[in-house]
Amino acid sequence: MASDDIEQTAAALPGAFTVAVIMERTQSRTTWVDHHWEAVGVTAAIGTHATASGAQKIYDKSDVQRYLYPGYPLQLHIDECESYYHNLMSPQPRCFVVADMDEDGVPQPVLVSLSFDEAHAYLEGEDEVYSVNMPPEIYRWVEAFVLAHYLPTKREKRNLTDWKQGGDRGSPL
């Protein structure tokens, strides 16, 4: 694909997406907690889901309930291109959902990111970070952005300095 085609494709894509997070609540198999929560999906929000607020129950069957948390902006930043590139090149590209635990132990999503580095930074804190499969429309968007703004560079090995060649600098003792 020519660079003009890449730039036209990138310009035609939206500047940001609004996504919704799907959280799943299941019965716990241990006696220490009642329920287990997990992010199971991210979807590009369409229509009323894009602007709605609060969790909406979308599935309820026996011991499994799923809730839709809409309205999370997803933006790409040029300084994160290398992280996006590595995410796209991984065997399974992921979206990272960052969540805070409320007083009842229920995770409340606060952010969705596509950057390994940003997710890792939150993981080092006290936030919960879930990784879910990247939807195809988000993948195409990120791929066009990375192609337009990033050129991977081959890492080169540093030349080591031979300190012995400079003569005896004296004993450290």
DOGU-958576 format. One record per atom (N, C-alpha, C): residue number from 1; y negated, z negated, x. Coordinates in Angstrom, 1 decimal. Each point is the difference from the previous one (the first is absolute). Example, Ala and Ser with C-alpha at 12.3 -4.5 7.8 and 13.67 -1.06 7.14 Angstrom:
BEGIN
[atom 1; [5.7; -7.8; 13.2]]
[atom 1; [-1.2; 0.0; -0.9]]
[atom 1; [-1.2; 0.0; 0.9]]
[atom 2; [-1.1; 0.7; -0.4]]
[atom 2; [-1.1; 0.0; 0.9]]
[atom 2; [-1.1; -0.8; -0.8]]
! end
This chain:
BEGIN
[atom 1; [1.2; 0.0; 0.9]]
[atom 1; [-1.2; 0.0; -0.9]]
[atom 1; [-1.2; 0.0; 0.9]]
[atom 2; [-1.0; 0.9; -0.3]]
[atom 2; [-1.2; 0.1; 0.8]]
[atom 2; [-0.9; -1.2; -0.2]]
[atom 3; [-0.9; -0.3; 0.9]]
[atom 3; [-0.8; -1.2; -0.1]]
[atom 3; [-1.0; 0.2; -1.2]]
[atom 4; [-0.4; 1.2; -0.3]]
[atom 4; [-0.9; 0.3; -1.2]]
[atom 4; [0.8; -0.4; -1.3]]
[atom 5; [1.2; 0.4; 0.0]]
[atom 5; [0.9; -0.3; -1.2]]
[atom 5; [0.1; -1.5; -0.2]]
[atom 6; [0.2; -0.7; 1.1]]
[atom 6; [0.2; -1.5; 0.0]]
[atom 6; [-1.3; -0.6; -0.5]]
[atom 7; [-1.1; 0.4; 0.5]]
[atom 7; [-1.3; -0.6; -0.4]]
[atom 7; [-0.3; 0.3; -1.5]]
[atom 8; [0.3; 1.2; -0.5]]
[atom 8; [-0.2; 0.3; -1.4]]
[atom 8; [1.0; -0.8; -0.8]]
[atom 9; [1.2; -0.2; 0.4]]
[atom 9; [0.9; -0.8; -0.8]]
[atom 9; [-0.4; -1.5; 0.0]]
[atom 10; [-0.5; -0.5; 1.1]]
[atom 10; [-0.5; -1.4; 0.1]]
[atom 10; [-1.2; -0.2; -0.9]]
[atom 11; [-0.9; 1.0; 0.0]]
[atom 11; [-1.2; -0.1; -0.8]]
[atom 11; [0.3; 0.1; -1.5]]
[atom 12; [1.1; 0.7; -0.4]]
[atom 12; [0.3; 0.1; -1.4]]
[atom 12; [0.7; -1.3; -0.5]]
[atom 13; [0.5; -0.8; 0.9]]
[atom 13; [0.7; -1.2; -0.5]]
[atom 13; [-1.0; -1.1; -0.3]]
[atom 14; [0.4; -0.9; -0.9]]
[atom 14; [-0.9; -1.1; -0.4]]
[atom 14; [-0.4; -0.9; 1.2]]
[atom 15; [-1.2; -0.6; 0.0]]
[atom 15; [-0.4; -0.8; 1.1]]
[atom 15; [0.6; -1.4; -0.1]]
[atom 16; [0.5; -0.4; -1.1]]
[atom 16; [0.7; -1.3; -0.2]]
[atom 16; [0.9; 0.1; -1.2]]
[atom 17; [1.0; -0.8; -0.1]]
[atom 17; [0.9; -0.2; -1.1]]
[atom 17; [-0.1; -1.4; -0.5]]
[atom 18; [0.2; -0.1; -1.3]]
[atom 18; [0.2; -1.3; -0.6]]
[atom 18; [1.4; -0.1; -0.3]]
[atom 19; [0.6; -1.1; 0.5]]
[atom 19; [1.5; -0.1; -0.2]]
[atom 19; [0.3; -1.3; -0.8]]
[atom 20; [1.2; 0.0; -0.5]]
[atom 20; [0.5; -1.2; -0.7]]
[atom 20; [1.2; -0.4; 0.7]]
[atom 21; [0.2; -1.4; 0.0]]
[atom 21; [1.1; -0.6; 0.7]]
[atom 21; [1.0; -0.5; -1.1]]
[atom 22; [1.3; 0.3; 0.2]]
[atom 22; [1.0; -0.5; -0.9]]
[atom 22; [0.8; -1.2; 0.7]]
[atom 23; [-0.2; -1.1; -0.6]]
[atom 23; [0.7; -1.2; 0.5]]
[atom 23; [1.2; -0.4; -0.9]]
[atom 24; [1.1; -0.4; 0.6]]
[atom 24; [1.2; -0.3; -0.7]]
[atom 24; [0.3; -1.5; 0.1]]
[atom 25; [0.3; -0.6; -1.1]]
[atom 25; [0.4; -1.4; 0.0]]
[atom 25; [1.5; -0.1; -0.4]]
[atom 26; [0.8; -0.6; 0.8]]
[atom 26; [1.4; -0.2; -0.3]]
[atom 26; [0.4; -1.4; 0.1]]
[atom 27; [1.1; -0.4; -0.6]]
[atom 27; [0.5; -1.3; 0.1]]
[atom 27; [0.5; -0.3; 1.4]]
[atom 28; [-0.3; -1.1; 0.5]]
[atom 28; [0.4; -0.4; 1.4]]
[atom 28; [1.4; -0.4; 0.0]]
[atom 29; [0.7; 0.3; 1.1]]
[atom 29; [1.4; -0.3; 0.2]]
[atom 29; [0.1; -1.4; 0.7]]
[atom 30; [-1.1; -0.6; 0.3]]
[atom 30; [0.1; -1.4; 0.6]]
[atom 30; [-0.5; -1.0; -0.9]]
[atom 31; [0.3; -1.3; 0.3]]
[atom 31; [-0.5; -1.1; -0.9]]
[atom 31; [-1.4; -0.4; 0.4]]
[atom 32; [-0.6; 0.4; 1.1]]
[atom 32; [-1.3; -0.5; 0.4]]
[atom 32; [-1.1; 0.7; -0.7]]
[atom 33; [0.1; 1.2; -0.5]]
[atom 33; [-1.0; 0.7; -0.7]]
[atom 33; [0.5; 0.7; -1.2]]
[atom 34; [-0.8; 0.1; -1.1]]
[atom 34; [0.5; 0.5; -1.2]]
[atom 34; [0.0; 1.6; 0.0]]
[atom 35; [-1.0; 0.6; 0.6]]
[atom 35; [-0.2; 1.4; 0.0]]
[atom 35; [-0.3; 0.6; 1.3]]
[atom 36; [0.4; 1.2; 0.2]]
[atom 36; [-0.3; 0.8; 1.2]]
[atom 36; [-0.9; 1.1; -0.3]]
[atom 37; [-1.1; 0.2; 0.7]]
[atom 37; [-0.9; 1.1; -0.2]]
[atom 37; [0.0; 1.0; 1.1]]
[atom 38; [-0.1; 1.3; -0.3]]
[atom 38; [0.0; 1.1; 1.0]]
[atom 38; [-0.8; 1.1; -0.6]]
[atom 39; [-0.8; 0.7; 0.9]]
[atom 39; [-0.7; 1.2; -0.3]]
[atom 39; [1.1; 1.1; 0.0]]
[atom 40; [0.1; 0.8; -1.1]]
[atom 40; [1.0; 1.0; 0.0]]
[atom 40; [-0.6; 1.4; -0.1]]
[atom 41; [-1.3; 0.2; -0.1]]
[atom 41; [-0.6; 1.3; 0.0]]
[atom 41; [-1.5; 0.0; 0.0]]
[atom 42; [-0.5; 1.2; 0.4]]
[atom 42; [-1.4; 0.2; -0.1]]
[atom 42; [-0.1; 1.4; -0.7]]
[atom 43; [-0.9; 0.2; -0.9]]
[atom 43; [-0.2; 1.2; -0.7]]
[atom 43; [-1.4; 0.4; -0.1]]
[atom 44; [-0.3; 1.3; 0.1]]
[atom 44; [-1.4; 0.4; -0.2]]
[atom 44; [-0.4; -0.3; -1.4]]
[atom 45; [-1.1; -0.7; -0.2]]
[atom 45; [-0.3; -0.4; -1.4]]
[atom 45; [-0.7; 1.1; -0.7]]
[atom 46; [0.4; 0.2; -1.2]]
[atom 46; [-0.6; 1.1; -0.9]]
[atom 46; [-0.5; -0.6; -1.3]]
[atom 47; [-1.1; 0.5; -0.4]]
[atom 47; [-0.5; -0.4; -1.3]]
[atom 47; [-0.4; -1.5; -0.1]]
[atom 48; [0.4; -0.6; -1.1]]
[atom 48; [-0.4; -1.4; -0.2]]
[atom 48; [0.6; -1.0; 1.0]]
[atom 49; [1.1; 0.4; 0.7]]
[atom 49; [0.5; -0.9; 1.0]]
[atom 49; [-0.9; -0.1; 1.2]]
[atom 50; [-0.8; 1.0; 0.2]]
[atom 50; [-0.9; 0.0; 1.2]]
[atom 50; [-1.1; -1.0; -0.1]]
[atom 51; [-0.4; -0.4; -1.2]]
[atom 51; [-1.1; -0.9; -0.1]]
[atom 51; [0.4; -1.3; -0.7]]
[atom 52; [1.2; -0.1; -0.4]]
[atom 52; [0.4; -1.3; -0.7]]
[atom 52; [0.0; -1.1; 1.0]]
[atom 53; [-0.1; -1.2; -0.5]]
[atom 53; [0.1; -1.2; 0.9]]
[atom 53; [1.1; -0.9; -0.5]]
[atom 54; [0.5; -0.8; 0.9]]
[atom 54; [1.1; -0.9; -0.3]]
[atom 54; [1.3; 0.7; -0.1]]
[atom 55; [1.0; -0.9; 0.0]]
[atom 55; [1.4; 0.5; 0.0]]
[atom 55; [0.4; 0.4; -1.4]]
[atom 56; [0.8; 1.1; -0.1]]
[atom 56; [0.5; 0.4; -1.2]]
[atom 56; [1.6; 0.1; 0.1]]
[atom 57; [0.7; -0.6; -0.9]]
[atom 57; [1.4; 0.0; 0.0]]
[atom 57; [0.5; 1.4; -0.4]]
[atom 58; [0.7; 0.7; 0.8]]
[atom 58; [0.5; 1.3; -0.3]]
[atom 58; [1.5; 0.1; -0.1]]
[atom 59; [0.7; -1.0; 0.3]]
[atom 59; [1.5; 0.0; -0.1]]
[atom 59; [0.5; -1.4; -0.2]]
[atom 60; [0.9; -0.2; -0.9]]
[atom 60; [0.6; -1.4; -0.2]]
[atom 60; [1.4; 0.2; -0.5]]
[atom 61; [0.9; -0.3; 0.9]]
[atom 61; [1.4; 0.1; -0.4]]
[atom 61; [0.8; -1.1; 0.7]]
[atom 62; [0.7; -0.8; -0.7]]
[atom 62; [0.8; -1.1; 0.5]]
[atom 62; [-0.8; -0.8; 1.0]]
[atom 63; [0.4; 0.0; 1.3]]
[atom 63; [-0.6; -0.8; 1.0]]
[atom 63; [-1.0; 0.7; 0.9]]
[atom 64; [-0.4; 1.2; -0.5]]
[atom 64; [-1.0; 0.8; 0.8]]
[atom 64; [-1.2; 0.3; -0.8]]
[atom 65; [-1.2; -0.3; 0.5]]
[atom 65; [-1.2; 0.4; -0.6]]
[atom 65; [-0.9; 0.7; 1.0]]
[atom 66; [-0.7; 1.1; -0.4]]
[atom 66; [-0.9; 0.7; 0.9]]
[atom 66; [-1.4; 0.0; -0.6]]
[atom 67; [-0.9; -0.2; 0.9]]
[atom 67; [-1.4; 0.0; -0.4]]
[atom 67; [-0.8; 1.0; 0.8]]
[atom 68; [-1.0; 0.6; -0.7]]
[atom 68; [-0.8; 1.0; 0.6]]
[atom 68; [-1.4; -0.6; 0.3]]
[atom 69; [-0.4; 0.0; 1.2]]
[atom 69; [-1.3; -0.5; 0.5]]
[atom 69; [-0.8; 1.2; 0.3]]
[atom 70; [-0.9; 0.5; -0.8]]
[atom 70; [-0.8; 1.2; 0.2]]
[atom 70; [-1.3; -0.3; 0.7]]
[atom 71; [-0.6; 1.1; 0.5]]
[atom 71; [-1.4; -0.1; 0.5]]
[atom 71; [-0.3; -0.3; 1.4]]
[atom 72; [0.9; 0.4; 0.9]]
[atom 72; [-0.2; -0.3; 1.4]]
[atom 72; [-0.4; 1.3; 0.7]]
[atom 73; [-1.2; 0.0; 0.6]]
[atom 73; [-0.5; 1.2; 0.7]]
[atom 73; [0.8; 0.2; 1.3]]
[atom 74; [0.3; 1.2; 0.3]]
[atom 74; [0.7; 0.4; 1.2]]
[atom 74; [-0.9; 1.0; 0.7]]
[atom 75; [-0.5; -0.4; 1.2]]
[atom 75; [-0.9; 0.9; 0.7]]
[atom 75; [0.5; 0.2; 1.4]]
[atom 76; [-0.3; 1.1; 0.6]]
[atom 76; [0.5; 0.3; 1.4]]
[atom 76; [-1.2; -0.1; 0.9]]
[atom 77; [0.2; -0.5; 1.2]]
[atom 77; [-1.1; -0.1; 1.0]]
[atom 77; [0.5; 0.7; 1.3]]
[atom 78; [-1.0; 0.7; 0.6]]
[atom 78; [0.3; 0.9; 1.2]]
[atom 78; [0.5; -0.9; 1.1]]
[atom 79; [-0.5; -1.2; 0.2]]
[atom 79; [0.5; -0.9; 1.1]]
[atom 79; [1.4; -0.5; -0.2]]
[atom 80; [0.6; 0.2; -1.1]]
[atom 80; [1.4; -0.4; -0.3]]
[atom 80; [0.9; 1.2; 0.1]]
[atom 81; [-0.4; 1.1; 0.4]]
[atom 81; [0.8; 1.2; -0.1]]
[atom 81; [1.3; -0.1; 0.8]]
[atom 82; [-0.1; -0.6; 1.2]]
[atom 82; [1.3; -0.2; 0.8]]
[atom 82; [1.0; -0.8; -0.8]]
[atom 83; [-0.4; -1.0; -0.6]]
[atom 83; [0.9; -0.9; -0.8]]
[atom 83; [0.6; 0.8; -1.2]]
[atom 84; [-0.9; 0.8; -0.7]]
[atom 84; [0.5; 0.8; -1.1]]
[atom 84; [1.1; 1.1; 0.6]]
[atom 85; [-0.3; 0.6; 1.1]]
[atom 85; [0.9; 0.9; 0.6]]
[atom 85; [1.3; -0.6; 0.3]]
[atom 86; [0.0; -1.2; 0.6]]
[atom 86; [1.3; -0.6; 0.2]]
[atom 86; [0.8; -0.4; -1.3]]
[atom 87; [-0.8; -0.4; -1.0]]
[atom 87; [0.6; -0.2; -1.3]]
[atom 87; [0.7; 1.2; -0.5]]
[atom 88; [-0.7; 1.1; 0.0]]
[atom 88; [0.5; 1.3; -0.5]]
[atom 88; [1.2; 0.5; 0.8]]
[atom 89; [0.0; -0.3; 1.3]]
[atom 89; [1.1; 0.4; 0.9]]
[atom 89; [1.2; -0.9; -0.1]]
[atom 90; [-0.1; -1.1; -0.6]]
[atom 90; [1.1; -1.0; -0.1]]
[atom 90; [1.1; 0.6; -1.0]]
[atom 91; [1.3; -0.5; 0.1]]
[atom 91; [1.0; 0.6; -0.8]]
[atom 91; [-0.3; -0.2; -1.5]]
[atom 92; [-0.7; -1.0; -0.4]]
[atom 92; [-0.4; -0.2; -1.4]]
[atom 92; [-1.5; -0.5; -0.1]]
[atom 93; [-0.9; 1.0; -0.2]]
[atom 93; [-1.4; -0.4; -0.1]]
[atom 93; [-0.2; -1.1; -1.1]]
[atom 94; [-0.9; -1.0; 0.3]]
[atom 94; [-0.2; -1.1; -0.9]]
[atom 94; [-1.4; -0.2; -0.4]]
[atom 95; [-0.2; -0.7; -1.1]]
[atom 95; [-1.3; -0.6; -0.5]]
[atom 95; [0.2; -1.5; 0.2]]
[atom 96; [-1.0; -0.7; 0.5]]
[atom 96; [0.1; -1.4; 0.2]]
[atom 96; [-0.8; -0.7; -1.0]]
[atom 97; [0.6; -0.9; -0.8]]
[atom 97; [-0.7; -0.8; -1.0]]
[atom 97; [-0.2; -1.4; 0.5]]
[atom 98; [-1.3; -0.4; 0.1]]
[atom 98; [-0.3; -1.4; 0.5]]
[atom 98; [-0.3; -0.8; -1.2]]
[atom 99; [0.7; -1.2; -0.1]]
[atom 99; [-0.2; -0.9; -1.1]]
[atom 99; [-0.2; -1.4; 0.4]]
[atom 100; [-0.8; -0.7; -0.8]]
[atom 100; [-0.2; -1.4; 0.1]]
[atom 100; [0.8; -0.7; -1.0]]
[atom 101; [0.6; -1.2; 0.3]]
[atom 101; [0.7; -0.8; -1.0]]
[atom 101; [-0.9; -0.9; -0.8]]
[atom 102; [0.1; 0.1; -1.3]]
[atom 102; [-0.8; -0.9; -0.8]]
[atom 102; [0.7; -1.4; -0.1]]
[atom 103; [-0.6; -0.9; -0.7]]
[atom 103; [0.5; -1.4; 0.0]]
[atom 103; [1.4; -0.2; -0.6]]
[atom 104; [0.4; 1.1; -0.8]]
[atom 104; [1.4; -0.1; -0.6]]
[atom 104; [1.0; 0.8; 0.9]]
[atom 105; [-0.4; 0.5; 1.1]]
[atom 105; [0.9; 0.7; 0.9]]
[atom 105; [0.2; 1.4; -0.4]]
[atom 106; [-0.9; 0.6; -0.8]]
[atom 106; [0.1; 1.4; -0.4]]
[atom 106; [-0.9; 0.8; 0.9]]
[atom 107; [0.5; 1.0; 0.7]]
[atom 107; [-0.8; 0.8; 0.9]]
[atom 107; [-1.0; 0.9; -0.8]]
[atom 108; [-1.2; 0.0; 0.4]]
[atom 108; [-1.1; 0.8; -0.7]]
[atom 108; [-0.5; 1.0; 1.1]]
[atom 109; [0.4; 1.3; -0.3]]
[atom 109; [-0.5; 1.0; 1.0]]
[atom 109; [-1.5; 0.0; 0.1]]
[atom 110; [-0.5; 0.1; 1.3]]
[atom 110; [-1.4; 0.1; 0.2]]
[atom 110; [-0.4; 1.3; 0.7]]
[atom 111; [1.0; 0.7; 0.6]]
[atom 111; [-0.4; 1.1; 0.9]]
[atom 111; [1.2; 0.9; 0.1]]
[atom 112; [-0.2; 1.3; 0.1]]
[atom 112; [1.1; 1.0; 0.3]]
[atom 112; [-0.5; 0.8; 1.2]]
[atom 113; [0.8; 0.1; 1.0]]
[atom 113; [-0.4; 0.7; 1.3]]
[atom 113; [1.1; 0.9; 0.4]]
[atom 114; [-0.3; 1.0; 0.8]]
[atom 114; [0.9; 1.0; 0.5]]
[atom 114; [0.1; -0.2; 1.6]]
[atom 115; [-0.7; -1.0; 0.5]]
[atom 115; [0.0; -0.2; 1.4]]
[atom 115; [0.9; -1.1; 0.5]]
[atom 116; [0.9; 0.4; 0.9]]
[atom 116; [0.9; -1.0; 0.6]]
[atom 116; [-0.8; -1.2; 0.6]]
[atom 117; [-1.1; 0.4; 0.7]]
[atom 117; [-0.8; -1.0; 0.7]]
[atom 117; [-0.7; -1.0; -0.9]]
[atom 118; [-0.5; 0.5; -1.1]]
[atom 118; [-0.7; -0.9; -1.0]]
[atom 118; [1.1; -0.9; -0.6]]
[atom 119; [1.1; 0.5; -0.4]]
[atom 119; [1.1; -0.8; -0.6]]
[atom 119; [0.5; -1.0; 1.0]]
[atom 120; [0.1; 0.3; 1.2]]
[atom 120; [0.4; -1.0; 1.0]]
[atom 120; [-1.0; -1.1; 0.2]]
[atom 121; [-1.2; 0.3; -0.1]]
[atom 121; [-1.1; -1.0; 0.1]]
[atom 121; [0.1; -1.0; -1.1]]
[atom 122; [0.2; 0.5; -1.2]]
[atom 122; [0.2; -0.9; -1.2]]
[atom 122; [1.3; -0.8; 0.1]]
[atom 123; [1.0; 0.6; 0.6]]
[atom 123; [1.3; -0.7; 0.1]]
[atom 123; [-0.1; -1.1; 1.0]]
[atom 124; [-0.9; 0.1; 1.0]]
[atom 124; [-0.1; -1.2; 0.9]]
[atom 124; [-0.8; -1.1; -0.6]]
[atom 125; [-0.7; 0.2; -1.1]]
[atom 125; [-0.7; -1.0; -0.8]]
[atom 125; [1.0; -0.6; -0.9]]
[atom 126; [-0.5; -0.6; -1.1]]
[atom 126; [0.9; -0.7; -1.0]]
[atom 126; [0.2; 0.9; -1.2]]
[atom 127; [-0.3; 1.2; 0.0]]
[atom 127; [0.2; 0.9; -1.1]]
[atom 127; [1.4; 0.6; 0.0]]
[atom 128; [0.4; 0.3; -1.2]]
[atom 128; [1.3; 0.7; -0.2]]
[atom 128; [-0.3; 1.5; 0.1]]
[atom 129; [0.9; 0.7; 0.8]]
[atom 129; [-0.2; 1.5; 0.1]]
[atom 129; [1.3; 0.6; -0.4]]
[atom 130; [0.0; 0.9; -1.0]]
[atom 130; [1.2; 0.7; -0.5]]
[atom 130; [-0.2; 1.5; 0.4]]
[atom 131; [1.1; 0.6; 0.4]]
[atom 131; [-0.1; 1.4; 0.2]]
[atom 131; [0.8; 0.8; -1.0]]
[atom 132; [-0.6; 1.0; -0.5]]
[atom 132; [0.7; 0.8; -1.1]]
[atom 132; [-0.1; 1.5; 0.4]]
[atom 133; [0.9; 0.8; -0.5]]
[atom 133; [-0.1; 1.5; 0.2]]
[atom 133; [-1.3; 0.6; -0.3]]
[atom 134; [-0.4; 0.9; 0.8]]
[atom 134; [-1.3; 0.7; -0.3]]
[atom 134; [0.3; 1.1; -1.0]]
[atom 135; [-0.8; 0.1; -1.1]]
[atom 135; [0.2; 1.0; -0.9]]
[atom 135; [-0.4; 1.4; 0.6]]
[atom 136; [0.6; 1.1; -0.5]]
[atom 136; [-0.2; 1.3; 0.6]]
[atom 136; [-1.5; 0.4; -0.1]]
[atom 137; [-0.7; -0.2; -1.0]]
[atom 137; [-1.4; 0.4; -0.1]]
[atom 137; [-0.9; -0.8; 1.0]]
[atom 138; [0.4; -1.2; 0.3]]
[atom 138; [-0.7; -0.8; 1.0]]
[atom 138; [0.3; 0.6; 1.4]]
[atom 139; [1.3; 0.3; 0.2]]
[atom 139; [0.5; 0.6; 1.3]]
[atom 139; [-0.8; 1.2; 0.3]]
[atom 140; [-0.1; 0.9; -0.9]]
[atom 140; [-0.7; 1.3; 0.2]]
[atom 140; [-1.5; -0.2; 0.4]]
[atom 141; [-0.6; -1.0; -0.7]]
[atom 141; [-1.4; -0.3; 0.2]]
[atom 141; [-0.2; -0.6; 1.5]]
[atom 142; [0.9; -0.9; 0.4]]
[atom 142; [-0.1; -0.6; 1.3]]
[atom 142; [0.3; 1.1; 1.1]]
[atom 143; [1.0; 0.8; -0.3]]
[atom 143; [0.4; 1.0; 1.0]]
[atom 143; [-1.2; 1.0; 0.2]]
[atom 144; [-0.7; 0.4; -1.0]]
[atom 144; [-1.1; 0.9; 0.1]]
[atom 144; [-1.1; -0.7; 0.8]]
[atom 145; [-0.3; -1.2; -0.3]]
[atom 145; [-1.0; -0.8; 0.7]]
[atom 145; [0.3; -0.1; 1.5]]
[atom 146; [1.3; -0.3; 0.3]]
[atom 146; [0.4; -0.2; 1.4]]
[atom 146; [-0.1; 1.3; 0.7]]
[atom 147; [0.4; 1.1; -0.6]]
[atom 147; [-0.1; 1.3; 0.6]]
[atom 147; [-1.4; 0.5; 0.3]]
[atom 148; [-0.9; -0.4; -0.9]]
[atom 148; [-1.4; 0.3; 0.2]]
[atom 148; [-0.7; -0.8; 1.0]]
[atom 149; [0.4; -1.3; 0.2]]
[atom 149; [-0.8; -0.9; 0.8]]
[atom 149; [0.7; -0.6; 1.3]]
[atom 150; [1.3; 0.4; 0.2]]
[atom 150; [0.7; -0.7; 1.1]]
[atom 150; [0.8; 1.0; 0.8]]
[atom 151; [0.0; -0.1; 1.3]]
[atom 151; [0.8; 0.8; 0.9]]
[atom 151; [0.7; -1.0; 0.9]]
[atom 152; [1.3; -0.1; -0.1]]
[atom 152; [0.8; -1.0; 0.8]]
[atom 152; [-0.1; 0.4; 1.5]]
[atom 153; [-0.2; -1.0; 0.8]]
[atom 153; [0.0; 0.3; 1.4]]
[atom 153; [1.2; -0.5; 0.7]]
[atom 154; [0.4; 0.7; 1.0]]
[atom 154; [1.2; -0.5; 0.8]]
[atom 154; [-0.5; -1.1; 0.9]]
[atom 155; [0.8; -1.1; -0.1]]
[atom 155; [-0.3; -1.1; 0.9]]
[atom 155; [0.5; 0.2; 1.4]]
[atom 156; [-0.9; -0.3; 0.9]]
[atom 156; [0.4; 0.3; 1.4]]
[atom 156; [0.1; -1.4; 0.7]]
[atom 157; [1.0; 0.0; 1.0]]
[atom 157; [0.2; -1.2; 0.7]]
[atom 157; [-1.1; -0.2; 1.0]]
[atom 158; [-0.4; -1.2; 0.2]]
[atom 158; [-1.0; -0.4; 1.0]]
[atom 158; [0.5; 0.1; 1.4]]
[atom 159; [-0.8; 0.4; 0.9]]
[atom 159; [0.4; -0.1; 1.4]]
[atom 159; [-0.2; -1.4; 0.5]]
[atom 160; [1.0; -0.6; 0.5]]
[atom 160; [-0.1; -1.3; 0.5]]
[atom 160; [-0.6; 0.0; 1.4]]
[atom 161; [-0.8; -1.0; 0.3]]
[atom 161; [-0.6; -0.2; 1.3]]
[atom 161; [0.9; -0.7; 0.9]]
[atom 162; [0.2; 0.5; 1.2]]
[atom 162; [0.8; -0.6; 1.0]]
[atom 162; [-0.9; -1.0; 0.8]]
[atom 163; [0.1; -1.2; -0.3]]
[atom 163; [-0.8; -1.0; 0.6]]
[atom 163; [0.3; -0.3; 1.5]]
[atom 164; [1.3; 0.4; 0.4]]
[atom 164; [0.4; -0.2; 1.4]]
[atom 164; [-0.7; 1.0; 0.9]]
[atom 165; [-0.4; 1.2; -0.5]]
[atom 165; [-0.6; 1.0; 0.8]]
[atom 165; [-1.3; -0.4; 0.5]]
[atom 166; [-0.7; -0.8; -0.7]]
[atom 166; [-1.4; -0.4; 0.4]]
[atom 166; [0.0; -1.0; 1.2]]
[atom 167; [1.1; -0.4; 0.5]]
[atom 167; [0.0; -0.9; 1.1]]
[atom 167; [0.3; -1.4; -0.5]]
[atom 168; [0.2; -0.9; 0.9]]
[atom 168; [0.3; -1.4; -0.3]]
[atom 168; [-1.3; -0.7; -0.4]]
[atom 169; [0.0; -0.5; -1.2]]
[atom 169; [-1.2; -0.6; -0.6]]
[atom 169; [0.1; -1.5; 0.2]]
[atom 170; [1.0; -0.4; 0.7]]
[atom 170; [0.1; -1.5; 0.2]]
[atom 170; [1.0; -0.6; -1.0]]
[atom 171; [0.5; -1.1; 0.4]]
[atom 171; [1.0; -0.7; -0.9]]
[atom 171; [-0.7; -0.7; -1.1]]
[atom 172; [0.6; 0.0; -1.2]]
[atom 172; [-0.6; -0.7; -1.1]]
[atom 172; [0.1; -1.5; 0.1]]
[atom 173; [0.8; -0.5; 1.0]]
[atom 173; [0.1; -1.4; 0.1]]
[atom 173; [-0.9; -0.6; 1.0]]
! end
